[in-house]
Amino acid sequence: MTDLTAQKRMAAEVLDVGDIRAEEPKGNSRGRARERQEKRAYGHRKGQGSRKGTAGGRENEKDKWASSIRAQRTKLRELRDDGTITRSRYRELYDKASGGEFDSVADIERTIEGEN
């Protein structure tokens, strides 16, 4: 078996080039994937025909609940602090929100508006 290192060195001298190295293997380009991600950030390419998982698989139910209840509790705190609702009314609404009575912050606001 011949010494490949010596052969490479000789070839480099003859061809008048630096080190001869194996080329890096080409990988898969992420360019198209990045384009798709950019469009999806705007809400494009997310239609019914592009979906494979269930709704709960695409957006975790627990995370959805956490996000919703945090917004509702923050709004209730603001209303209590600026005097729109009393402390006792705040507690009532807080407990209802925790029990899933309200779908959104707008739902809480409608409930309060309906009373006044």
C-alpha positions as a printed NumPy array, in Angstrom:
array([[  0.   ,   0.   ,   0.   ],
       [  1.387,   3.423,  -0.916],
       [  1.707,   6.333,   1.452],
       [ -1.173,   8.656,   0.46 ],
       [  0.138,  11.576,   2.504],
       [  3.376,  11.63 ,   0.515],
       [  1.425,  11.353,  -2.747],
       [ -0.764,  14.308,  -1.786],
       [  2.285,  16.366,  -0.885],
       [  3.938,  15.552,  -4.227],
       [  0.763,  16.377,  -6.14 ],
       [  0.465,  19.701,  -4.292],
       [  4.047,  20.61 ,  -5.276],
       [  3.502,  19.643,  -8.925],
       [  0.21 ,  21.511,  -9.19 ],
       [  1.647,  24.451,  -7.242],
       [ -1.23 ,  24.574,  -4.764],
       [ -1.474,  24.483,  -0.989],
       [ -2.921,  21.628,   0.979],
       [ -5.137,  19.195,  -0.881],
       [ -8.052,  18.214,   1.279],
       [-11.252,  16.303,   0.757],
       [-14.211,  18.569,   0.04 ],
       [-16.854,  18.872,   2.679],
       [-19.928,  16.857,   1.725],
       [-22.831,  19.029,   0.698],
       [-25.686,  19.162,   3.181],
       [-29.322,  19.998,   2.648],
       [-29.969,  23.685,   2.061],
       [-32.145,  25.423,   4.688],
       [-32.912,  28.333,   2.359],
       [-36.344,  27.124,   1.314],
       [-37.181,  26.147,   4.891],
       [-36.308,  29.659,   6.077],
       [-38.566,  31.16 ,   3.411],
       [-41.469,  29.012,   4.593],
       [-40.843,  29.934,   8.236],
       [-40.884,  33.632,   7.336],
       [-44.227,  33.276,   5.571],
       [-45.703,  31.26 ,   8.442],
       [-44.689,  34.034,  10.825],
       [-47.174,  36.198,   8.9  ],
       [-49.808,  33.473,   9.089],
       [-49.413,  32.28 ,   5.498],
       [-49.263,  28.573,   4.596],
       [-51.17 ,  27.614,   7.72 ],
       [-54.482,  26.704,   6.127],
       [-56.589,  23.624,   6.759],
       [-54.804,  21.638,   4.037],
       [-51.374,  22.174,   5.623],
       [-52.337,  20.791,   9.014],
       [-51.636,  17.248,  10.103],
       [-51.972,  17.231,  13.886],
       [-55.041,  17.795,  16.033],
       [-55.778,  21.279,  17.338],
       [-54.417,  20.242,  20.738],
       [-51.246,  18.95 ,  19.116],
       [-50.644,  22.218,  17.321],
       [-51.373,  24.382,  20.363],
       [-51.157,  22.788,  23.79 ],
       [-54.467,  23.122,  25.691],
       [-52.682,  23.76 ,  28.984],
       [-50.52 ,  26.547,  27.525],
       [-53.602,  28.089,  25.939],
       [-55.397,  28.064,  29.3  ],
       [-52.383,  29.518,  31.133],
       [-52.083,  32.373,  28.642],
       [-55.804,  33.134,  28.828],
       [-56.096,  33.038,  32.635],
       [-52.98 ,  35.208,  33.078],
       [-54.488,  37.905,  30.864],
       [-57.809,  37.722,  32.737],
       [-56.173,  37.942,  36.166],
       [-53.998,  40.862,  35.068],
       [-57.082,  42.731,  33.823],
       [-58.981,  42.022,  37.062],
       [-56.037,  43.334,  39.093],
       [-55.963,  46.535,  37.013],
       [-59.724,  47.049,  37.477],
       [-59.415,  46.521,  41.23 ],
       [-56.436,  48.858,  41.581],
       [-58.018,  51.724,  39.632],
       [-61.249,  51.416,  41.614],
       [-63.532,  50.195,  38.833],
       [-64.494,  47.162,  40.914],
       [-64.489,  46.641,  44.687],
       [-62.222,  44.163,  46.432],
       [-65.13 ,  41.813,  47.128],
       [-66.314,  42.002,  43.502],
       [-62.709,  41.37 ,  42.387],
       [-62.635,  38.183,  44.47 ],
       [-65.958,  37.011,  43.019],
       [-64.81 ,  37.571,  39.439],
       [-61.368,  36.087,  40.155],
       [-62.934,  32.877,  41.435],
       [-65.291,  32.71 ,  38.444],
       [-62.36 ,  33.196,  36.064],
       [-60.469,  30.399,  37.822],
       [-63.5  ,  28.167,  37.344],
       [-63.536,  28.831,  33.597],
       [-66.6  ,  31.081,  33.601],
       [-65.025,  33.614,  31.202],
       [-63.621,  32.879,  27.762],
       [-61.545,  36.04 ,  27.496],
       [-60.761,  39.467,  28.922],
       [-63.511,  40.894,  26.69 ],
       [-65.968,  38.464,  28.313],
       [-65.065,  39.808,  31.781],
       [-65.49 ,  43.394,  30.549],
       [-68.917,  42.568,  29.093],
       [-69.973,  41.015,  32.408],
       [-68.911,  44.132,  34.322],
       [-70.603,  46.442,  31.766],
       [-73.84 ,  44.442,  32.034],
       [-74.002,  45.096,  35.766],
       [-73.559,  48.876,  35.515]])
